[in-house]
Amino acid sequence: MSMYENIGMTSLDYIEEILHLRKALAEISDECSKAYDKIANLEQQRWISIKDRMPEKGTYDRYLVHVENTTNFNRLLDNVIIALWCDDDWLYDGWEDNRVTHWMALPEPPTKGE
């Protein structure tokens, strides 16, 4: 006697149940993938403390950064500027500075028609 017959199923019932479970698993996998995409998108939209982590070493990219209060940057809007992450340090205004407290990825630029 086979395993599925022990629980009162026919071989056709057993195959149908397996197909149903495979479909359900594929749907759950798709939902998980969508959730991971949303998490990644939200991650890019939040401020990250330099105490938690920095951008990856060896990369060169622009980020929105918050710098400590300072009188040197009277044109800053709430001490938020765009800075370049250059290998393993922040560059802005043409010189190196280590007063960055938080950073975040720049948003995608608008597309035509938006």
Secondary structure, DSSP 8 states (H G I E B T S, - for coil): --HHHHTT--HHHHHHHHHHHHHHHHHHHHHHHHHHHHHHHHHHTS-EETTT--S-TTEEEEEEEEE---SS-TT-BTTEEEEEEEETEEEETTEE---EEEEEE------TT-
